[in-house]
Amino acid sequence: MKRNEFLRHLRFHGCILKREGRKHTLYQNPSNGVVEAVPRHIEIEHKLVEKICKRLEIPLPWRERKDLPEGNA
């Protein structure tokens, strides 16, 4: 998944930029206080996107998209 799309997804679900690190950007979900690192790669692997969303307690991006069937990711 493209990093820009993923960051847009995080902001849409209420996550805020906590701080910029050297190799990662830290986002926080204010509703539960969890902070998670997002790497500065153009593409972020789907497994890592799943891990970050699970820790931040937000839905997966491809579950919301209308153009992808439920089983494909």
C-alpha positions in Angstrom: 0.0 0.0 0.0 1.2 3.5 -0.8 2.4 5.4 2.3 0.4 8.5 1.4 -2.8 6.5 1.1 -2.1 4.8 4.5 -1.4 8.1 6.3 -4.7 9.5 4.8 -6.4 6.4 6.2 -4.9 7.0 9.7 -5.9 10.7 9.8 -9.4 9.8 8.5 -9.9 7.5 11.5 -8.7 10.2 14.0 -5.1 9.3 14.4 -2.8 12.3 15.0 0.8 12.9 14.2 2.8 12.5 17.4 6.2 13.3 16.1 8.7 12.8 13.3 11.5 10.4 14.0 14.6 9.8 12.0 13.3 6.8 10.0 9.7 6.6 11.1 6.7 8.8 11.7 4.8 8.2 15.0 1.0 8.3 14.9 -1.2 8.2 18.0 -4.8 7.1 18.3 -6.2 9.6 20.9 -9.1 7.3 21.8 -6.8 4.6 23.3 -3.5 6.4 23.6 -1.6 3.9 21.5 1.4 5.2 19.5 2.6 3.3 16.5 5.6 3.9 14.1 5.0 4.2 10.4 8.1 3.7 8.3 9.2 6.2 5.6 9.0 3.8 2.7 7.0 4.6 -0.5 5.3 1.2 -0.2 4.3 -0.4 3.1 3.8 -4.1 3.1 0.2 -5.3 3.8 1.3 -7.3 6.9 2.8 -4.2 8.4 -0.4 -2.2 7.6 -2.5 -4.9 9.3 -0.2 -4.8 12.4 -0.4 -1.0 12.7 -4.1 -0.9 12.2 -4.7 -3.7 14.7 -2.5 -1.9 17.4 -4.2 1.5 16.7 -7.6 -0.3 16.8 -8.8 1.1 13.4 -10.3 -0.8 10.5 -8.1 -2.1 7.7 -8.0 0.2 4.6 -8.9 -2.5 2.1 -12.0 -3.5 4.1 -13.5 -0.1 3.4 -12.7 0.1 -0.3 -15.6 -0.7 -2.6 -13.5 -2.0 -5.5 -11.9 -4.9 -3.7 -13.8 -8.0 -2.6 -13.8 -9.0 1.0 -11.3 -11.9 0.6 -8.6 -10.0 -1.4 -6.0 -7.9 0.2 
